[in-house]
Amino acid sequence: MIVFLLLFVGIPLVELYFLIQVGSQIGVLSTIGLSIFTALLGGALVRIQGFSVLMRVRGALGKNQVPALELLDGALLLVAGLVLLLPGFFTDTLGFLLVMAKLRRFLILRLLWILPDESSSDQDAIQTGQRVIEGEFRRERD
């Protein structure tokens, strides 16, 4: 619950603070122009990075591999694009950080390291060549 409070109340308040501070230093029109410029630049960067991720996904699918890391990379790019479209300097900074491929890769690997590996038995079965199909059954006749 506190996470949603921070997201929907805290971030807009931080954005408002930064917009007021920057606006008082460089002026209102310059602040609006800078906000529009960062949104356009961020959108262009996300688009370029998105095509790169798309090419990696197609390459992995062409090799009959599951593009799991590439899909997570694309999901983080989607988040980057969304926060870059929001007006404000705090979200723009977060978006520009997520546009950097090395940071996205670090976050993905960190997330995979934190999450428990529940598929280790599946991986063992794949490596030994066994196929395991889980399911339920019931007898129709005895």
Helices and strands as residue ranges (DSSP letters): H 2-5, I 6-10, H 11-26, H 28-62, H 68-85, H 89-99, H 101-114, H 120-128
